Amino acid sequence: MYDVREWRHVFKLDPNKTISDEALEKLCESGTDAIIIGGTDGVTLENILNLMARVRRYAVPCGLEISSIETVTPGFDLYFIPTVLNSADTKWITGLQHEALKEYGELMNWEEFLVQGYCILNEDCKAAKLTDANTKLTKDDVAAYAMLAEKMFHLPIFYLEYSGSYGDPSFVAEAKKKLDHTLLFYGGGITSRSQAEEMAELADVIIVGNIIYEDINAALQTVLK
Ligand code: 1GP
């Protein structure tokens, strides 16, 4: 069993984007704590399986962030189940999860699953639009969502998602203050080592995505080892 509590850095790979073998090798051997495969659109069982098989050549732990019931497949070390705490649509909070459990709940090995309580803050990102997230939040709102995640729902992960734009460090700090046990994941717009350092000071785990596809060397610089 992989201990997420030890993680500090994760590369998130989008199965709908292309990555060369060479770049993938560099990412997997960079010293990152894990690779998570996940995306918002164009995610198919085929492109997930393909990418999983390629990452599996390396020793790095590999997780799947589940975005639909149809694309869940065995073979990952860990499975992340997102619930969007600031969505206006119950489908993304408990709806899809309920549907999945009705179908597969009895088959699931719970040791492999971790629920991520998402709070999406970049109104322009695809995930915010898809889930109808209320991104107009104050620091106090975010702090309350952090408390909701930990104190009320006992979720293992609270995920501050700024996907595509670099977030406000003071919001991340505020969320962290409310969390004693729940891990704080931060993702969004990290494109340099200094940004990685800044957010890694505040969050437990930083997630690096887009820059992988724009500038692989800059992406590698975000691994703080
Ligand atoms: C996306 O949080 C991750 O889900 C990372 O964000 O792609 O902006 O790095 P970026």
Boltz pocket constraint, residues with backbone or C-beta under 6 A from the ligand:
constraints:
  - pocket:
      binder: B
      contacts: [[A, 12], [A, 160], [A, 161], [A, 162], [A, 163], [A, 164], [A, 165], [A, 186], [A, 187], [A, 188], [A, 189], [A, 190], [A, 207], [A, 208], [A, 209], [A, 210], [A, 211]]
      max_distance: 6.0
